[in-house]
Amino acid sequence: MFKVGKIELQNPLLLAPMEDVTSIAFRKLCKEMGADIVYTEFVNSDGLIRDNKKTHDKLKITNEERPVGIQIYGGSIDPMREAAIIAERENPEIIDINAGCWVKKVANRGAGAGLLKDPPYMQKMVKEVVDAVKLPVTVKTRIGWDDDSIQILEVAKRLEDVGVQALTIHCRTRNQGHNGEPAWHWIPKIKEVVKIPVVVNGGIMTAEDALRAKEVTNADGFMIARGAINHPWIFKEIKEIFEKGFVSSFVDVEERIETALRHLRYELEYKEGKRAIIPFRKYYSGYLKGLYGASKIKQQIMQLDEYKPIEELLQNYKEQLKQHQEIEED
Ligand SMILES: Cc1cc2nc3c(=O)[nH]c(=O)nc-3n(C[C@H](O)[C@H](O)[C@H](O)COP(=O)(O)O)c2cc1C
């Protein structure tokens, strides 16, 4: 059972924090597709205390997406405490601390997974944050820095001891980055040493993976990152497989294209014109992956910077695909 503050959910599906991906728009889309809890991308504590506008904007949440967690990161205790207080003013359901980011510019400066190099310090930082806010505090971390330093059992206990209300474990080491098999087998071991909910993360790319993760880990929640990019239906599919043991709904071409457009329209609700349209270009190849004639459409779409012509292009493409399918079926 995932019980954190007022949230009480059985087998919840969590949309992972992802930099430049988990915008309000994407969180809303995933929510509609069945995600139970969503997270902002990580927000830099130093940027928050300097009142940097771009950093501050990342804290924005909407009622539609609740329950939502705001994730903060940093390597120093005072800015992290202050950042948590600033984040709390936005009134999310959860304040999450990033102790898992592996990229050098974060981890080598003692933030993110860098905290795993010094568990007593990490515990101290987390305690200060827990004590500074009224909201529940959770931590997202990894099993260790590298294969020779897997300290997650000690870390989990330390964090529970200072009042952390749930843990998300990306079941890889810092040195693995996003590669290699996730070591899900750590989850049952962690659950033996702590009473707080433990969420499994890493390697859930399909509904079948989620079912396997459930069987192997008996985790209290399932967090999905890359598996949701260009595939937000994954949440529906996981719900189905958890309930019935198989996925019966099939996402057809029409729904893929309609979802891409819906995602873009949601981005446009929160960002103006090109500020939404240009970063969105990174999603077309995923949404259109494997479709007949997609490479030509992708080339054309990259030239467009307004919604209407993009919609027209994709709607026409959808019709072409239907006709192509009918010819194939004849
Ligand atoms: C594009 C991208 C951005 C990410 N940004 C964050 C982040 O801001 N905070 C965080 O805790 N993890 C971040 N991660 C890591 C994911 O939350 C997750 O732990 C990791 O991708 C493993 O899960 P997966 O196998 O389901 O992708 C990011 C991952 C990706 C692919």
PDBQT file of the ligand as one rigid body, heavy atoms in Angstrom, charges set to zero:
ROOT
HETATM    1  C1  LIG A 401      14.837  12.627 -20.207  1.00  0.00    +0.000 C 
HETATM    2  C2  LIG A 401      14.983  12.184 -18.776  1.00  0.00    +0.000 A 
HETATM    3  C3  LIG A 401      14.992  13.135 -17.777  1.00  0.00    +0.000 A 
HETATM    4  C4  LIG A 401      15.098  12.741 -16.432  1.00  0.00    +0.000 A 
HETATM    5  N1  LIG A 401      15.023  13.692 -15.451  1.00  0.00    +0.000 NA
HETATM    6  C5  LIG A 401      14.942  13.282 -14.156  1.00  0.00    +0.000 A 
HETATM    7  C6  LIG A 401      14.669  14.216 -13.112  1.00  0.00    +0.000 A 
HETATM    8  O1  LIG A 401      14.484  15.415 -13.337  1.00  0.00    +0.000 OA
HETATM    9  N2  LIG A 401      14.609  13.733 -11.840  1.00  0.00    +0.000 N 
HETATM   10  C7  LIG A 401      14.780  12.400 -11.541  1.00  0.00    +0.000 A 
HETATM   11  O2  LIG A 401      14.694  11.997 -10.375  1.00  0.00    +0.000 OA
HETATM   12  N3  LIG A 401      15.054  11.519 -12.513  1.00  0.00    +0.000 NA
HETATM   13  C8  LIG A 401      15.104  11.913 -13.791  1.00  0.00    +0.000 A 
HETATM   14  N4  LIG A 401      15.283  10.978 -14.776  1.00  0.00    +0.000 N 
HETATM   15  C9  LIG A 401      15.374   9.557 -14.403  1.00  0.00    +0.000 C 
HETATM   16  C10 LIG A 401      14.001   8.894 -14.413  1.00  0.00    +0.000 C 
HETATM   17  O3  LIG A 401      13.117   9.512 -13.501  1.00  0.00    +0.000 OA
HETATM   18  C11 LIG A 401      14.112   7.395 -14.089  1.00  0.00    +0.000 C 
HETATM   19  O4  LIG A 401      14.636   7.235 -12.803  1.00  0.00    +0.000 OA
HETATM   20  C12 LIG A 401      14.998   6.641 -15.071  1.00  0.00    +0.000 C 
HETATM   21  O5  LIG A 401      14.755   7.047 -16.406  1.00  0.00    +0.000 OA
HETATM   22  C13 LIG A 401      14.751   5.134 -14.963  1.00  0.00    +0.000 C 
HETATM   23  O6  LIG A 401      13.403   4.831 -15.215  1.00  0.00    +0.000 OA
HETATM   24  P1  LIG A 401      12.918   4.196 -16.612  1.00  0.00    +0.000 P 
HETATM   25  O7  LIG A 401      13.737   2.943 -16.807  1.00  0.00    +0.000 OA
HETATM   26  O8  LIG A 401      11.449   3.946 -16.399  1.00  0.00    +0.000 OA
HETATM   27  O9  LIG A 401      13.211   5.191 -17.678  1.00  0.00    +0.000 OA
HETATM   28  C14 LIG A 401      15.220  11.362 -16.111  1.00  0.00    +0.000 A 
HETATM   29  C15 LIG A 401      15.236  10.416 -17.133  1.00  0.00    +0.000 A 
HETATM   30  C16 LIG A 401      15.104  10.810 -18.447  1.00  0.00    +0.000 A 
HETATM   31  C17 LIG A 401      15.091   9.752 -19.523  1.00  0.00    +0.000 C 
ENDROOT
TORSDOF 0
